Amino acid sequence: MHLYESYLHVLKKNFMLVIMAVGLMVFTFFLWAGVPVFIVGGAMGHLTMNPLVLHAAVSLSAGFLFAFYFAPINLKVAGHVAQLKNDRSFKSFVKIQTVWIVCCAILFEIALMIAFMF
């Protein structure tokens, strides 16, 4: 069974988790989008002037905060994957959450680049 099939299985049974995550993301937009840009960006701006480090720190913090909303879903998927692979669920959760953080950070960086182009 693939990972997307595990997500499909979990989301069919727990669709309310998606509704709660999307609702929280809408209401707390300025928390997960504003904190990395203004607070982390300002703090890193005082520490270094290297734009690569600055963008990496802002994107990773945004990826962490954005992926945090999907932690309950990822925890259920990790439990399902761990049961199928006879592995520990914490190990599966760390892998899945790390991939989510990196993907969200990349998407946030792409959005920042598009926003600063215009």
C-alpha positions in Angstrom: 0.0 0.0 0.0 1.4 3.4 -1.0 1.5 6.5 1.2 -1.3 8.2 -0.7 -3.5 5.2 -0.2 -2.8 5.5 3.6 -3.8 9.2 3.4 -7.0 8.3 1.5 -7.8 5.7 4.1 -7.3 8.1 7.0 -9.0 11.0 5.4 -12.1 8.9 4.5 -12.5 8.0 8.2 -11.4 11.3 9.7 -12.5 14.1 7.3 -13.3 16.4 10.2 -9.5 16.7 10.7 -9.2 18.3 7.3 -12.0 20.7 8.0 -10.5 21.7 11.3 -7.0 22.2 9.8 -8.3 24.4 6.9 -10.5 26.4 9.3 -7.5 27.0 11.6 -5.3 28.0 8.7 -7.8 30.6 7.5 -8.3 32.1 10.9 -4.6 32.1 11.8 -3.2 33.2 8.4 -1.1 36.0 9.9 0.4 33.7 12.5 1.8 31.1 10.1 2.6 33.6 7.4 3.5 36.7 9.4 5.7 35.3 12.1 8.3 33.8 9.7 8.4 36.9 7.5 8.4 39.6 10.1 9.8 38.0 13.3 12.2 35.4 12.0 13.1 37.5 9.0 13.9 40.5 11.3 15.9 38.4 13.7 17.9 36.7 11.0 18.4 40.1 9.3 20.2 41.3 12.4 22.4 38.2 12.5 23.4 37.8 8.9 23.1 39.7 5.7 23.3 36.6 3.5 20.0 36.4 1.5 20.3 32.7 1.1 20.4 32.0 4.8 17.7 34.6 5.4 15.3 33.0 2.8 16.1 29.5 4.1 15.3 30.5 7.7 12.1 32.2 6.8 11.0 29.4 4.5 11.8 26.6 7.0 10.0 28.4 9.8 7.0 29.0 7.6 7.1 25.3 6.5 7.2 24.2 10.1 4.3 26.4 11.2 2.2 25.5 8.1 2.9 21.7 8.4 2.1 21.9 12.1 -1.6 22.2 11.2 -1.5 18.8 9.5 0.2 17.0 12.4 -3.0 15.2 13.6 -3.6 13.9 10.1 0.0 12.9 9.7 0.0 11.2 13.1 -3.0 9.0 12.0 -1.3 8.3 8.7 1.9 7.4 10.5 0.1 5.0 12.7 -1.5 3.4 9.7 1.8 3.1 7.8 3.6 1.8 10.9 0.9 -0.9 11.3 1.3 -2.0 7.7 5.2 -2.0 7.8 5.4 -3.4 11.4 7.4 -0.3 12.3 7.2 2.3 15.1 4.7 5.0 14.5 7.0 7.8 15.9 9.6 6.9 13.3 7.0 7.1 10.5 5.6 10.3 11.9 9.0 12.0 11.9 9.6 11.0 8.3 6.2 12.1 7.1 6.3 15.4 9.0 9.8 16.2 7.8 8.7 15.8 4.2 5.7 18.0 4.8 7.9 20.7 6.4 10.3 20.7 3.5 7.5 20.7 0.9 5.7 23.5 2.6 9.0 25.5 2.9 9.6 25.1 -0.8 6.1 26.2 -1.7 6.4 29.2 0.7 9.7 30.2 -0.9 8.1 30.0 -4.4 5.3 32.1 -3.2 7.7 34.7 -1.8 9.7 34.8 -5.0 6.5 35.4 -7.0 5.3 38.0 -4.6 8.7 39.9 -4.7 8.9 39.7 -8.5 6.0 42.1 -8.9 
